[in-house]
Amino acid sequence: MGPHIRRAGAALGGLAAFVVATSVLAANGPPVTDTRTGKTWTPDMIPLNDPRSGPMDPAVDRAFDPRSQVAMVPGTVVQRPRANLMGVVPITAGPTMPRVTLDAPSLQALPGEHWLAILYVTNNSANTIDAVVDCHFTNHAAKVQDVRLLIPPAGPGERLGVPVRGPRTDLFVDSVVCQLMSPL
């Protein structure tokens, strides 16, 4: 056989393989690449008769329906966190400005550990204050954990960053709200 015939045969073989691959993809759907791991999953890796491809069983798959969670940490957890001095603000406390202000805490999960909220407490007065703050970790407005923070003394005009340790991350939390209990 001449070189032209061999090339034509190889091209036809490649074309046949392409047609077969295209028909398999059309029948099973395109492969999917997991953006987190980079792994490419093809439909034949998870068979259609796999029980995971059917509807969820609420008794088994509670993690996919956080509203069904009924777990909570009983009582109130008292914490004495270390505070970080974030800066100093002008003394503005008076008839229209409270002595202490709180900034809305940010909520994040430390994987495999616990939920963490960072709270900012600002002393707007000319006196040292000992603040007491209650924080409520919730899941769709249902209590998961209540925390009482005994914050270290804040000097005049000091703004403190305070870590608030929440429940374990195997308990779902979607918000945290903190309120000043003392001084008012």
N, C-alpha and C positions, 0 to 999 in steps of 0.2 A: 504494500500500500504506500501511496505517496504521502508526503507531509501534509498536503492540503486535505486529504481524506481523513487523516488522523485528527487534524484540528477541527474539522467539521463534526466528526464523531464525538470529540470531547465537548464541543459546544452544545450538541444535541443532548448529551448526557447531563450537562450542567443545567440546561433548560428544563429537562425532565425533573431533576431534583428540585428546582425552583418551583415548578408547578405543583409537585407533591407537597412541598413545605407550605406553599400558599394555601392549598386546599385544607391542610391540617389546621393552620391558623384560622382560617375562615370557620371551620367547624367548631373549634375549641375557644376561640377568642384570642386576642393578642397577648403577648407576654407583658407582665407588669414588673416594673423596677421599683424596689423599695428604696425610697429616697434617703432613709436613715442609714441603711446598711449597704446599699448599692447592689444587693442581690437581685437577680432577675428571676421572677417566678413565672412559670408557664402553667397553663390550665391543667396539664397532665400531672403536675406535682401534687395537686389537691384533687383527688377524684370527685366526681359528681355525687357519688354515693357516700361521701364522707359526712358523718353526722354534724361536723362543724359548719357545713354549708347550708344547713336547715335553719329553722327559726330558733331563737334563743330559748333556753329553758330558764325561767326566772329563778328557780330554786338553785340552779348551778351558776348562772352568769350574773350574779348581783353586781359585779363590778361595772357592768355596762348600763345599769340603771341606778344611778346614785340616789334617786329619790326613795328607793326601797330600803336604804340603809337605816337601821334602827339603833346601831351601836352609838354609845356616847361614854364620855369619861364622867363618872359620878362626882358630885360635889364641886368645890372650887379649888383649883390648884393655885397655891401661893408661890410667887416667884420673887426673888431679890436679884434682879439682873444687874450686870455691870453696865454703866452708862458711858457713852463716848461723848466728849465735848465736841460739838459740831461747830461752835462759834458763839459769838456774843451779839445780842441785838440791843437796840436802844430801849431804855426803860420807858414804857408807854402805859403802864397800868393806871387806871383811873376810873371815873364814873362810866365811861363808854367802852373801856378795854379791860378784859379779864386779867387777873394776875397770872394765870397759867393758860396756855393754849396747847391743843393737841393737833397734830397733822394726821390726816387719814393714814392708817398703816398700810404698807404694801405687804401682800401675801405671796409666799412662794413655798414650794415643796423642796425639801432636801431628800432626794430619792433614797428609799430604804431607811430613812430616819424619822423625821417629823416635819410638821408644817412650821414655818417661821414667818413672823410679821415684824417689820421694823417700824417702830413708833417714834415720832419726834415730839419732844416735850419742850416748850419754851416758857421760861420764867420771865414775864414782862414787868416784874416788880423790882423794887430796890432792896428787897429782903431775900434771904435764903429760904427756899421752900422745900418741904418734904411732900412730894406728890404721891397719891394713891390712885391707881387707874384700874378699872375693870375692863377686860377684853372678852368678847364672846365669839368663839369660832363656831360657825353654823354651816349646815348643809340644807339649802332651800328653806331657810328660816327655822330649821329644827336644830336645837342645841346639840353640839358635838362636845365642846369643852368650854368651861368658864375659867378664866385666869384672873387673879388679883395680883397686880404689880405693886411692889413697895419700891419705889424709885429712889435712888440715892439723892442726897440733897443737891439742889441746883442753886448755884449762887446768883446774885443779881444779874439779870439780862442773859443768863446762860441758856443755850439751846442744846439739848441732849438727844442723842440717838440711842434708843433702847431696844434690844432684841427681845421679842416675846416668843417663847417656845410654845407651840401648839401641840395638838395630838399627833400620834403616829401617822405616817402617810398612808397606811392601809385603811384609815378612816377618811372618807371623802369630805373635804371642806371646800366651800365655794366663796365664803366671805368671812371677814373678821371686822368687828366693830368695837371700838374702844371709847370709854367715857371716863371723864375725870370724876373721882369720888371725893377727893380732898386735895388741896384746899379749894373751896368753892368761891 
